[in-house]
Amino acid sequence: MRCVSNHPPRLAPIFRSDTQLLILGATHLEPERHFTMPELVERSSRPQPTVAREVDRLIEAGLLESELRSGRRTVWAASTSPIFDELRSIVVKTIGPKAVLEERLTGLPGVERAMIYGSWARRYHGEAGPLPQDVDVVVVGSGSVGEIRAQADIATRKLGRDVNVTVLEPAEWDVAGSGFIEQVKNGPLVELDLKR
């Protein structure tokens, strides 16, 4: 089965496909890491042949490097590419919010879950529109609001765009009633993986 993207990614339409953007996101958000092909397949949620074709294109373009060792292919960002810094900056500012916020919020005491909502979540899920100017996040838990906001400030500096965080107690999130909470729950959400 072929997986062909007919449209450029909504978060960064300068890229050829969502698959390409997700591969560049994985490799350029963690440029020191070497990824196996199964890891890139998992990260992108695309079939292996589709991922392999995109990886080959990116290697040919000089944006990725690859090595075959003991029958296992690994791929990593070509940090010596003349456009590495600029490409990484674009990736961080487009698909980076999920990865950056997971890094900042994972392990914070009392944080049970966190989700990106609003315009960035809508673009992530493919809705057309302008590039979001900020990232809206709801954090559910009983952690220190000051510490959560401090981590959001670090994410703001790293992403180059405002991270607006709302902290809710679990009971507030679970009980319906607030117009804001219902609006967030009924809109597109990007769940952050905080179980690392």
MITOR-277386 format. One line per 4 residues: number of its first residue (from 1); their letters; for each residue x negated, y, z of C-alpha. Coordinates in nm, 4 decimals, padded with zeros to 6 digits. Layout:
NUM = A = X,Y,Z ~ ... $
***
This chain:
1 = MRCV = 00.0000,00.0000,00.0000 ~ -00.1444,00.3397,-00.0963 ~ -00.1023,00.6378,00.1300 ~ -00.1172,00.9490,-00.0825 $
5 = SNHP = -00.0603,01.2918,00.0643 ~ 00.1433,01.5061,-00.1745 ~ 00.1028,01.8247,00.0257 ~ -00.1900,01.9971,00.1928 $
9 = PRLA = -00.1825,01.9959,00.5736 ~ 00.0414,02.2674,00.7180 ~ -00.2130,02.3658,00.9849 ~ -00.4929,02.4156,00.7330 $
13 = PIFR = -00.3694,02.4173,00.3727 ~ -00.7202,02.4806,00.2392 ~ -00.7904,02.1085,00.2860 ~ -00.6945,01.8448,00.0305 $
17 = SDTQ = -00.4833,01.6239,00.2578 ~ -00.3827,01.5515,00.6152 ~ -00.6127,01.2473,00.6086 ~ -00.9114,01.4596,00.5112 $
21 = LLIL = -00.8316,01.7143,00.7818 ~ -00.7933,01.4444,01.0495 ~ -01.1266,01.2833,00.9540 ~ -01.3026,01.6202,00.9592 $
25 = GATH = -01.1302,01.6949,01.2885 ~ -01.2519,01.3770,01.4525 ~ -01.6088,01.4080,01.3270 ~ -01.6536,01.7837,01.3656 $
29 = LEPE = -01.4889,01.8174,01.7062 ~ -01.7372,01.5577,01.8362 ~ -02.0366,01.6144,01.6051 ~ -02.2777,01.4182,01.8223 $
33 = RHFT = -02.0656,01.1029,01.7985 ~ -02.0903,00.8270,01.5365 ~ -01.7479,00.6866,01.4429 ~ -01.6761,00.3406,01.3096 $
37 = MPEL = -01.4261,00.3092,01.0266 ~ -01.1688,00.1405,01.2562 ~ -01.1977,00.4400,01.4928 ~ -01.1282,00.6822,01.2078 $
41 = VERS = -00.8351,00.4676,01.0929 ~ -00.6953,00.4818,01.4468 ~ -00.7570,00.8567,01.4830 ~ -00.5904,00.9373,01.1516 $
45 = SRPQ = -00.3108,00.6751,01.1642 ~ -00.3764,00.6090,00.7954 ~ -00.4498,00.2825,00.6106 ~ -00.8143,00.1765,00.5930 $
49 = PTVA = -00.8454,00.2135,00.2123 ~ -00.7150,00.5725,00.2300 ~ -00.9599,00.6596,00.5078 ~ -01.2485,00.4932,00.3206 $
53 = REVD = -01.1739,00.6956,00.0040 ~ -01.1646,01.0245,00.1972 ~ -01.4837,00.9374,00.3855 ~ -01.6591,00.8622,00.0547 $
57 = RLIE = -01.5473,01.1990,-00.0866 ~ -01.6694,01.3833,00.2229 ~ -02.0052,01.2042,00.2134 ~ -02.0416,01.2923,-00.1560 $
61 = AGLL = -01.9646,01.6564,-00.0695 ~ -02.2374,01.6525,00.1969 ~ -01.9956,01.7085,00.4869 ~ -02.0370,01.3640,00.6458 $
65 = ESEL = -02.3249,01.1222,00.6816 ~ -02.2991,00.7447,00.6961 ~ -02.5062,00.4433,00.7878 ~ -02.4531,00.0708,00.7474 $
69 = RSGR = -02.6095,-00.1275,01.0288 ~ -02.5456,-00.4978,01.0970 ~ -02.2544,-00.4889,00.8549 ~ -02.0866,-00.2056,01.0398 $
73 = RTVW = -02.0454,00.1379,00.8835 ~ -02.0671,00.4449,01.1042 ~ -01.9832,00.8002,01.0016 ~ -02.0665,01.1362,01.1596 $
77 = AAST = -02.0592,01.5068,01.0849 ~ -02.3415,01.6325,00.8648 ~ -02.4641,01.8915,01.1134 ~ -02.7422,01.9953,00.8738 $
81 = SPIF = -02.4897,02.1022,00.6095 ~ -02.5196,02.4751,00.5350 ~ -02.1468,02.5155,00.6078 ~ -02.1319,02.2946,00.9190 $
85 = DELR = -02.0784,02.5820,01.1660 ~ -01.8090,02.7454,00.9551 ~ -01.6291,02.4159,00.8869 ~ -01.6383,02.3209,01.2538 $
89 = SIVV = -01.4972,02.6632,01.3449 ~ -01.2059,02.6130,01.1020 ~ -01.1364,02.2638,01.2384 ~ -01.1460,02.3827,01.6009 $
93 = KTIG = -00.9073,02.6680,01.5256 ~ -00.6595,02.4539,01.3306 ~ -00.6351,02.1010,01.4715 ~ -00.8695,02.1608,01.7622 $
97 = PKAV = -00.6144,02.2749,02.0225 ~ -00.5055,01.9177,02.0982 ~ -00.8616,01.7931,02.1456 ~ -00.9803,02.1026,02.3338 $
101 = LEER = -00.6814,02.1023,02.5721 ~ -00.7169,01.7289,02.6376 ~ -01.0805,01.7904,02.7285 ~ -00.9926,02.0805,02.9616 $
105 = LTGL = -00.6921,01.9189,03.1377 ~ -00.8010,01.5551,03.1688 ~ -00.8908,01.4707,03.5266 ~ -00.7370,01.7800,03.6864 $
109 = PGVE = -00.5790,01.6736,04.0165 ~ -00.2006,01.6730,04.0136 ~ -00.1589,01.7111,03.6362 ~ 00.0818,01.4385,03.5233 $
113 = RAMI = 00.1386,01.5365,03.1637 ~ 00.0927,01.8225,02.9207 ~ 00.2434,01.9051,02.5822 ~ 00.1896,02.1648,02.3143 $
117 = YGSW = 00.5154,02.3163,02.1908 ~ 00.6229,02.6082,01.9743 ~ 00.4800,02.7147,01.6385 ~ 00.1545,02.5186,01.6666 $
121 = ARRY = 00.3477,02.1962,01.7383 ~ 00.5782,02.2700,01.4447 ~ 00.2794,02.3087,01.2065 ~ 00.1195,01.9935,01.3516 $
125 = HGEA = 00.4374,01.8022,01.2623 ~ 00.4371,01.9437,00.9091 ~ 00.6781,02.2383,00.9229 ~ 00.5850,02.5176,00.6855 $
129 = GPLP = 00.5006,02.8615,00.8176 ~ 00.2175,03.1004,00.8952 ~ -00.0867,02.9888,01.0910 ~ 00.0031,03.0205,01.4613 $
133 = QDVD = -00.1684,03.3041,01.6458 ~ -00.1512,03.1270,01.9825 ~ -00.0950,02.7866,02.1403 ~ 00.1901,02.7267,02.3854 $
137 = VVVV = 00.1406,02.4533,02.6440 ~ 00.3613,02.3164,02.9203 ~ 00.1879,02.1318,03.2043 ~ 00.3941,01.9096,03.4337 $
141 = GSGS = 00.2558,01.8312,03.7763 ~ 00.1755,01.9579,04.1208 ~ -00.1802,02.0646,04.0496 ~ -00.3389,02.3991,04.1264 $
145 = VGEI = -00.1840,02.6611,03.8989 ~ -00.5009,02.8701,03.9309 ~ -00.7231,02.5821,03.8156 ~ -00.4888,02.4971,03.5260 $
149 = RAQA = -00.4882,02.8611,03.4143 ~ -00.8686,02.8774,03.4464 ~ -00.8978,02.5771,03.2138 ~ -00.6504,02.7404,02.9722 $
153 = DIAT = -00.8729,03.0513,02.9711 ~ -01.1745,02.8366,02.8789 ~ -00.9690,02.6777,02.5986 ~ -00.8691,03.0271,02.4790 $
157 = RKLG = -01.2344,03.1262,02.4444 ~ -01.3293,02.7992,02.2743 ~ -01.0393,02.8089,02.0261 ~ -01.0523,03.1798,01.9525 $
161 = RDVN = -00.6772,03.2155,02.0106 ~ -00.4582,03.2625,02.3179 ~ -00.3484,02.9544,02.5090 ~ -00.0244,03.0324,02.6930 $
165 = VTVL = 00.0351,02.7809,02.9683 ~ 00.3537,02.7208,03.1680 ~ 00.3172,02.5006,03.4766 ~ 00.6241,02.3121,03.5994 $
169 = EPAE = 00.6810,02.0833,03.8942 ~ 00.7952,01.7343,03.7870 ~ 01.1417,01.7959,03.9350 ~ 01.1764,02.1141,03.7270 $
173 = WDVA = 01.0870,01.9273,03.4093 ~ 01.3114,01.6271,03.4841 ~ 01.6243,01.8232,03.5742 ~ 01.8146,01.9753,03.2854 $
177 = GSGF = 01.9556,02.3231,03.3199 ~ 01.6931,02.5796,03.2304 ~ 01.7365,02.7167,02.8790 ~ 01.3591,02.7366,02.8375 $
181 = IEQV = 01.3007,02.3729,02.9384 ~ 01.5818,02.2474,02.7149 ~ 01.4447,02.4502,02.4247 ~ 01.0979,02.3007,02.4760 $
185 = KNGP = 01.2332,01.9449,02.5112 ~ 01.4482,01.9763,02.1985 ~ 01.1701,02.1186,01.9822 ~ 00.8668,01.9434,01.8376 $
189 = LVEL = 00.6088,01.8435,02.0990 ~ 00.2487,01.7288,02.0741 ~ 00.1798,01.5131,02.3790 ~ -00.1735,01.5459,02.5147 $
193 = DLKR = -00.3575,01.2266,02.6038 ~ -00.4799,01.2832,02.9608 ~ -00.5638,00.9182,03.0391 ~ -00.9315,00.9181,02.9462 $
***
